[in-house]
Amino acid sequence: MEEQDGRLLWTKPSWLRREFVLTRGGRVLARLTFGGWGSSSATVQTREGWWTISRDGFWRPRITMQGGATLLAARASWSGNYELESGIDGALRWGCLSFWKQQFGWSRADGAPLIRYRPESAFCQRVHFVDLLGGGELTESRLLLVVLGGYFLQRTQEDSAAAAVAASA
């Protein structure tokens, strides 16, 4: 997939590794690497530093992204969405924006989408376009939201695949 117009792309460069890269115009902005197969812990690397993502709990897990003075925390709801404990840049909720279009993203409390992930095609989940719908620059806090959303996107896809396998057994 060729990047155009400085578009943000969320990609999985390798079939074998659970690693994801956020790029703009061919430049790597962030890298998300999971701890191993089946692990929910991950590390994030950007030019500004390193963060760790961890998951605590089973029924309604709490996800934390921590690094330096930054702490983002979100709790899963029963509907499969995640609610930030404190909103960032107006974003409050992660979830499915369009089931039929396979789009996920961050939205405000009133439901207006702010950051949207949309697959390159219906058959390829390795490349997602990331649209910043709220306008403005890609600040460090927005970059962290995009990466945390990429984490949720991967976990959602893995959970969906596991449910499909279990239903077909």
N, C-alpha and C positions, 0 to 999 in steps of 0.2 A: 504494500500500500504506500503510495507516494503522498507525502504531506504537501498541502497547498495552503497558501495564504496564512501561514503561521498558526494553523489549526492545532488544537490540542488533541493528541492521540494517546489512548491508553491501550498498550499492546502487551501480549505475552510472546516474547521473542522465541522461546524454545518450548517444544512440546513436552520435553522431559523435566524441565525445572519449573517449580512454582515461584516464578519470578515475573514481575510486571514492571513496565517502564512507561513513564509519562514523558512525552516529547512534544516539542513545538519547533517546527521548521528544522527538523533533524537534530536538534539539541536536546539532550537528556535533562529534564528538570527534576525528576524524582525516580527512585527505584524502590519497589516493594518486594521483599524476599521473605517467603514463609520459612519457618524453622525446619520443615520436613514434610513428608507425605502424611496427611491426616492431622498435622499440627495446626492449631488456630493462632499460634504466636507468630509474629512477623517483625521485621525490621524495615525501617524507612530511611533512605539516604537522599538528602538534597544538598545543594551547595551550602545551605545554612547550617547543616548538621545532621545528626542521627536521632531517630525516634524509635521506640519500641511499641508494638501493639500487643496487648494481651487480652485474654477473655477469661472472665471469672463467672462461675455460676452455670446452672444447667437449664432450668425452665425459662427463666428470664435473664439471660446472661448480660453482664455489664462489660462493655468493651472500653479499654483505656488506651490512649495514644499519648505517650509521655516522652519528653526529651527536653533537656535544659529547663527553662522556666515554663514550658508549655505543657498543659495537660488538657486533653480532650477526652470526654467520657460520654458514652451513650449507652442506653439500656434498651434491650429488645422489648417490643410490645408483643402481645398475643397474636397480632395480625401479621407479624413478620417484618414490621417496620422497626426502625431504631430512632429513638428520641434523644437528642443531645441534652445533657444536663444543664448546659448554659449555651444559648444560641451564639453563633459566630457569623458575622456579616449577614445577619438576617436569617441564616439557615437554622432550622430547628429539627427537621424530620428527614430521615432517609427511607426510601421505599420505592415501590413500583409506580412509575408515572403513567405507563401505558402497557398493559398486559399484551395486547395484540402486536404492538410494535417492539416488544421486548426492551422497553426503555425504563431505566431506573435513574434515581437522582435525589438531590437535596431540594427540599421545599421549605417555604416559610410556614408559620403557624396557620395562615389563612389558606394554605394549599397551593399557593403560586410557586411554580418550579423556579429554582435559582441555578442549579447545576444539573445538566442532563447527560447521561451516558446512553449512546445509541449505537448498536452494533453496525459494523460496516455492511453486513448482509445478514439475512435471516439464518443463513447456514454457517456463518463463521462468528464465533464468540471470542476469537483471539484478538480482534481489533475493534475498539470502540472509539467513536468520536466523542469528545467531551465539550459540551456547549456551556459557556458561562452566560446564562440568560439574564442575570441581574445587572449586566453592564459593569463597567469599571475595569481596573487593572487586576492582574493576577498577583495579589499580595501574598505574603508568606502564610497568612491565616487561610486564604482561599486555596493556596497550594496544598496545605495540610488537609483541608476539607476534601479536595479532589482525591488525594491519596487515600484518605480514610474511606471515602466513597468507593474507590477501587477495591479496597479490602472487602467492604460489604458486598460489592458486586461479585467478587470471586467466591465468597462464602455462600451467597445466594445461589450461584450457579452450581456449586458443589452440592449444596443441600437439595436442589431440584433434581440433579442427576441421581443422587442417592435415593430420593423418593421414587423416581421413575423406575429405577432398578428394583426396588423393594415391591413396587406395585405390580411389576411384570413377573415376579418370582412366584 
